Amino acid sequence: MIFGMSIATFTTVHVILSLIGIASGIVVLFGMLGGKRLHGLTAIFLATTVLTSVTGFLFPHDRLLPSHIVGIISLVALALAILALYVYGLAGSWRWIYVATAVVALYLNVFVAVVQAFQKLPALRSLAPTQSEPPFLIAQAVVLAIFVVLGGIALKAFRPQAGALA
């Protein structure tokens, strides 16, 4: 039991938070590509992605797992994104820090979703049972390449108007 919930219910909450974070993050990323700051969706993306990482640490475990390392990196990136956006208002270098860290946090959430898909979906699991086989590696390489390209474009394109930051 975690917070009075069964592990299954807690897992469902964790997955829902993750999916909301990914969906809202993709919309936010495309907003960045168009030079737009989407206030409400950005808040949803940041909040659900923080909650996804935090809830990941609450599952029972007896040692540090790779998922914990990803969670730590994600939380550091998210802390910087939140500081850049809400404390420093994207002023100066905080604009690119925000874009880079928000994209990294979204990428890490998608990276974990791909890992989970290959672990949980029978069709994918059969293609890469140990996650060291080419289909898994290719899928992760494609996801990384997409985020590198989109992140690079977002770094150049996201320059919201000063009035848009309020």
C-alpha distance (Angstrom), angle and dihedral (degrees) to the residues before:
residue distance angle dihedral
M1 . . .
I2 3.79 . .
F3 3.81 116.8 .
G4 3.80 87.9 -16.7
M5 3.82 92.2 -54.2
S6 3.76 127.0 115.8
I7 3.80 115.5 -112.3
A8 3.83 88.5 -108.3
T9 3.81 92.7 54.0
F10 3.80 92.0 44.2
T11 3.81 89.7 49.7
T12 3.80 89.7 51.7
V13 3.83 90.9 51.7
H14 3.81 90.2 48.0
V15 3.82 92.0 50.1
I16 3.83 92.7 46.7
L17 3.82 90.5 51.0
S18 3.79 89.6 49.2
L19 3.80 93.8 49.5
I20 3.81 91.8 47.7
G21 3.80 88.7 49.2
I22 3.79 92.0 50.4
A23 3.81 95.3 45.0
S24 3.81 94.7 45.8
G25 3.81 90.7 41.7
I26 3.79 91.9 55.0
V27 3.80 90.4 51.7
V28 3.82 90.4 47.1
L29 3.82 90.3 49.4
F30 3.80 91.2 51.7
G31 3.80 88.0 47.9
M32 3.80 88.2 55.2
L33 3.80 89.7 50.5
G34 3.81 86.9 57.2
G35 3.80 92.4 45.5
K36 3.81 92.4 -110.2
R37 3.76 130.2 131.7
L38 3.78 110.2 -146.7
H39 3.81 101.4 -156.8
G40 3.81 102.0 -167.4
L41 3.78 97.4 38.3
T42 3.80 90.6 45.7
A43 3.80 90.2 55.5
I44 3.82 90.5 47.8
F45 3.81 91.3 48.0
L46 3.80 94.1 49.4
A47 3.82 94.9 42.9
T48 3.80 96.7 46.7
T49 3.78 92.6 43.4
V50 3.81 91.2 51.4
L51 3.81 89.4 47.7
T52 3.81 90.9 48.5
S53 3.80 91.0 55.0
V54 3.81 94.2 42.8
T55 3.80 94.5 48.0
G56 3.80 89.2 49.5
F57 3.81 88.7 66.9
L58 3.81 91.9 54.1
F59 3.79 96.6 66.6
P60 3.80 113.3 103.6
H61 3.80 112.7 -92.9
D62 3.78 138.4 150.8
R63 3.81 100.2 -152.3
L64 3.78 143.4 24.1
L65 3.80 108.7 -76.7
P66 3.82 131.1 -163.2
S67 3.81 87.2 -109.4
H68 3.81 88.8 60.5
I69 3.80 91.3 53.3
V70 3.81 90.0 50.6
G71 3.81 88.2 48.1
I72 3.80 92.4 51.6
I73 3.81 92.3 49.1
S74 3.80 90.0 47.3
L75 3.81 93.0 50.1
V76 3.83 91.3 50.1
A77 3.82 90.1 49.8
L78 3.80 91.1 46.8
A79 3.81 92.3 48.8
L80 3.80 89.3 54.2
A81 3.82 92.1 45.8
I82 3.81 91.5 50.3
L83 3.81 92.0 47.3
A84 3.81 91.8 47.5
L85 3.78 93.1 49.2
Y86 3.79 106.2 34.9
V87 3.81 103.8 25.2
Y88 3.80 103.5 32.1
G89 3.81 98.2 27.7
L90 3.81 92.9 -134.3
A91 3.81 90.0 -70.3
G92 3.79 116.2 165.9
S93 3.79 114.0 -35.4
W94 3.81 90.5 0.5
R95 3.81 88.0 80.0
W96 3.79 94.0 63.9
I97 3.82 91.4 37.7
Y98 3.80 88.3 56.1
V99 3.81 94.0 47.8
A100 3.80 94.3 45.5
T101 3.80 95.8 46.1
A102 3.81 94.6 42.7
V103 3.81 89.9 51.3
V104 3.82 91.3 46.7
A105 3.82 90.9 50.9
L106 3.80 91.4 49.0
Y107 3.81 91.3 46.4
L108 3.81 91.5 51.4
N109 3.81 90.6 51.0
V110 3.82 90.3 51.0
F111 3.83 90.8 43.8
V112 3.82 89.4 56.8
A113 3.81 90.9 44.9
V114 3.82 89.2 56.1
V115 3.82 90.2 48.3
Q116 3.81 90.2 50.1
A117 3.80 92.1 46.2
F118 3.81 90.7 54.4
Q119 3.82 89.9 47.5
K120 3.80 99.1 44.5
L121 3.82 108.4 29.7
P122 3.80 110.5 78.5
A123 3.82 95.0 -146.8
L124 3.81 92.0 53.7
R125 3.79 94.0 38.6
S126 3.80 89.7 56.7
L127 3.83 89.6 53.8
A128 3.80 94.0 51.0
P129 3.81 112.9 12.8
T130 3.82 94.2 168.1
Q131 3.82 96.5 32.3
S132 3.78 90.4 -123.5
E133 3.81 94.5 93.5
P134 3.83 123.0 105.7
P135 3.85 97.2 -103.5
F136 3.81 91.4 58.7
L137 3.79 93.7 42.5
I138 3.81 91.8 47.5
A139 3.81 91.9 48.6
Q140 3.81 91.4 51.0
A141 3.82 92.3 44.8
V142 3.81 90.8 51.7
V143 3.82 91.4 48.8
L144 3.81 90.7 49.1
A145 3.82 92.3 47.8
I146 3.81 91.5 50.1
F147 3.80 91.5 51.5
V148 3.81 93.6 45.5
V149 3.81 91.0 52.2
L150 3.81 96.0 42.6
G151 3.81 91.5 42.8
G152 3.80 90.7 52.2
I153 3.79 91.5 49.9
A154 3.81 91.1 46.1
L155 3.81 90.9 52.2
K156 3.80 88.7 59.1
A157 3.81 98.9 36.5
F158 3.80 103.4 42.8
R159 3.78 105.3 88.8
P160 3.80 105.3 132.2
Q161 3.79 118.7 -165.7
A162 3.81 115.0 -96.8
G163 3.81 89.8 -114.0
A164 3.80 89.8 53.0
L165 3.79 91.8 64.5
A166 3.79 96.5 67.2
